[in-house]
Amino acid sequence: MSIELRTARREDCPRLLELVRELALYERAPEEVTVTQEEFEAAGFGEKPVWKAFVAEENQTIVGFALFYTRYSTWKGCRLYLEDFLVTESHRGRGIGKLLFERVIREASEGRYNGMNWQVLDWNAPGINFYNKYGAGLDPEWLNASFSKEQLEQLHQQILQET
């Protein structure tokens, strides 16, 4: 296996978005990927980058990635949040995920983060089994909450009208 791990670069963004879409398809939510290429690039490489990523390359093709950012917990302090972690289907089972995941662990440790968080769907048995090998704590108590961009705009308008 000739896998090279490296930090993502701006020119990787088109391939990273392809892999994001592959992940969304795997997670049964392909319609949920609404970020544009321009937004994605600006968020990682613009004036105020908010994410970083490691990529796994084989023969100059990105076959996996781990995208993360700093999250702040008022209870725990700065924590590394692993947003997306994927090895393309044709390359799974070769240890590439292990390399990427352990590189993120190293980043969190060397960056002196107070911990690391991520999510895994409750039906994703391969993912759960992978994380269990590391002794990860899986928390069934917390529910995810969110607003879409459209909901935010509607709520903002309602709030403006009420004031």
Steps between C-alpha positions, in 0.01 A plus 500: 500500500653829393275745683622852567335701777523875475320820590229600254568782255262737320536305176369189678158657559323364189602144589416554867150612405462187286586295807264707717224410253600133515476516879156665481383226265629235742318679783179497292480880476652608165257792472640650821828609337420857400837670544645646181856443383573869565359488855692181574830643376452831682422320825822302478737738323348848503572798725367325811537125452285294733595146403809293434530155352739217446482306177613151409640478148581200290658554159425874531128435551332590828334183628407619848486801724438619854365855536501665841483830686526642850186484709466678831318345795425717801537185707812352343679779310644463150430167336574372153181422310530241223231610256551253215710188473484279192698252300350450157321167472748340260785559747339387826643212700861591424585693817464845346228601748726396786780718363272801462326459835827459686639808323203700633556357849862611476387849390266526799768383742780716362263799479426457869127470445298393803340220302351402167140465388320362195173337405412161364155392387342235723456262205860532377628172647838509318563853630393412854718189497795707376461758778446232763847361418636828636280493810292798387211609717172493307228714659140396430350780712563809289282589202626714214321828438539731203352776286541518124608824333139552389368443852750748639386763251132437581563510874705817467217668311248390766722637775540832315123527458444432872738773613 
